[in-house]
């Protein structure tokens, strides 16, 4: 069994990475008719922005 703990990112690090590498996907999620997609995208963007302000 492998130890993958070194590859795990915190949610804030992951959110920052996703928002910089895939802004087009987040924009599509914001425009989605699915409420869950919109909420997830908004949360990712909020966390990523709060990390930049620190």
ChimeraX commands (.cxc) that place a marker at each C-alpha (Angstrom):
marker #1 position 0.00,0.00,0.00 radius 0.5
marker #1 position 1.36,3.38,-0.99 radius 0.5
marker #1 position 1.53,6.41,1.24 radius 0.5
marker #1 position -0.03,9.29,-0.71 radius 0.5
marker #1 position -0.14,11.85,2.09 radius 0.5
marker #1 position 2.58,13.91,0.45 radius 0.5
marker #1 position 0.32,14.42,-2.58 radius 0.5
marker #1 position -2.67,15.66,-0.61 radius 0.5
marker #1 position -3.41,19.37,-0.84 radius 0.5
marker #1 position -5.42,21.40,1.61 radius 0.5
marker #1 position -8.75,22.56,0.23 radius 0.5
marker #1 position -7.54,26.15,0.09 radius 0.5
marker #1 position -4.43,25.18,-1.91 radius 0.5
marker #1 position -6.53,23.04,-4.22 radius 0.5
marker #1 position -9.11,25.81,-4.71 radius 0.5
marker #1 position -6.39,28.32,-5.56 radius 0.5
marker #1 position -4.87,25.90,-8.06 radius 0.5
marker #1 position -8.21,25.12,-9.71 radius 0.5
marker #1 position -9.16,28.78,-10.00 radius 0.5
marker #1 position -5.87,29.67,-11.69 radius 0.5
marker #1 position -5.61,26.61,-13.95 radius 0.5
marker #1 position -9.29,26.19,-14.88 radius 0.5
marker #1 position -11.14,29.53,-14.75 radius 0.5
marker #1 position -13.17,28.56,-17.82 radius 0.5
marker #1 position -14.60,25.53,-16.03 radius 0.5
marker #1 position -15.56,27.64,-13.03 radius 0.5
marker #1 position -17.30,30.14,-15.31 radius 0.5
marker #1 position -19.31,27.33,-16.90 radius 0.5
marker #1 position -20.22,25.98,-13.46 radius 0.5
marker #1 position -21.44,29.43,-12.37 radius 0.5
marker #1 position -23.73,29.54,-15.44 radius 0.5
marker #1 position -25.05,26.02,-14.80 radius 0.5
marker #1 position -28.71,25.36,-14.11 radius 0.5
marker #1 position -27.66,22.92,-11.40 radius 0.5
marker #1 position -27.66,24.64,-8.01 radius 0.5
marker #1 position -24.95,22.36,-6.65 radius 0.5
marker #1 position -22.59,23.25,-9.51 radius 0.5
marker #1 position -23.11,26.95,-8.83 radius 0.5
marker #1 position -22.56,26.59,-5.08 radius 0.5
marker #1 position -19.38,24.54,-5.54 radius 0.5
marker #1 position -17.95,27.01,-8.05 radius 0.5
marker #1 position -18.76,29.99,-5.82 radius 0.5
marker #1 position -17.13,28.31,-2.83 radius 0.5
marker #1 position -13.99,27.47,-4.79 radius 0.5
marker #1 position -13.74,31.06,-5.98 radius 0.5
marker #1 position -14.32,32.47,-2.46 radius 0.5
marker #1 position -11.65,30.26,-0.91 radius 0.5
marker #1 position -9.16,31.00,-3.70 radius 0.5
marker #1 position -9.69,34.75,-3.30 radius 0.5
marker #1 position -9.31,34.61,0.47 radius 0.5
marker #1 position -5.97,32.81,0.03 radius 0.5
marker #1 position -4.72,35.56,-2.26 radius 0.5
marker #1 position -5.58,38.23,0.32 radius 0.5
marker #1 position -3.46,36.61,3.05 radius 0.5
marker link #1:1,2 radius 0.2
marker link #1:2,3 radius 0.2
marker link #1:3,4 radius 0.2
marker link #1:4,5 radius 0.2
marker link #1:5,6 radius 0.2
marker link #1:6,7 radius 0.2
marker link #1:7,8 radius 0.2
marker link #1:8,9 radius 0.2
marker link #1:9,10 radius 0.2
marker link #1:10,11 radius 0.2
marker link #1:11,12 radius 0.2
marker link #1:12,13 radius 0.2
marker link #1:13,14 radius 0.2
marker link #1:14,15 radius 0.2
marker link #1:15,16 radius 0.2
marker link #1:16,17 radius 0.2
marker link #1:17,18 radius 0.2
marker link #1:18,19 radius 0.2
marker link #1:19,20 radius 0.2
marker link #1:20,21 radius 0.2
marker link #1:21,22 radius 0.2
marker link #1:22,23 radius 0.2
marker link #1:23,24 radius 0.2
marker link #1:24,25 radius 0.2
marker link #1:25,26 radius 0.2
marker link #1:26,27 radius 0.2
marker link #1:27,28 radius 0.2
marker link #1:28,29 radius 0.2
marker link #1:29,30 radius 0.2
marker link #1:30,31 radius 0.2
marker link #1:31,32 radius 0.2
marker link #1:32,33 radius 0.2
marker link #1:33,34 radius 0.2
marker link #1:34,35 radius 0.2
marker link #1:35,36 radius 0.2
marker link #1:36,37 radius 0.2
marker link #1:37,38 radius 0.2
marker link #1:38,39 radius 0.2
marker link #1:39,40 radius 0.2
marker link #1:40,41 radius 0.2
marker link #1:41,42 radius 0.2
marker link #1:42,43 radius 0.2
marker link #1:43,44 radius 0.2
marker link #1:44,45 radius 0.2
marker link #1:45,46 radius 0.2
marker link #1:46,47 radius 0.2
marker link #1:47,48 radius 0.2
marker link #1:48,49 radius 0.2
marker link #1:49,50 radius 0.2
marker link #1:50,51 radius 0.2
marker link #1:51,52 radius 0.2
marker link #1:52,53 radius 0.2
marker link #1:53,54 radius 0.2
view
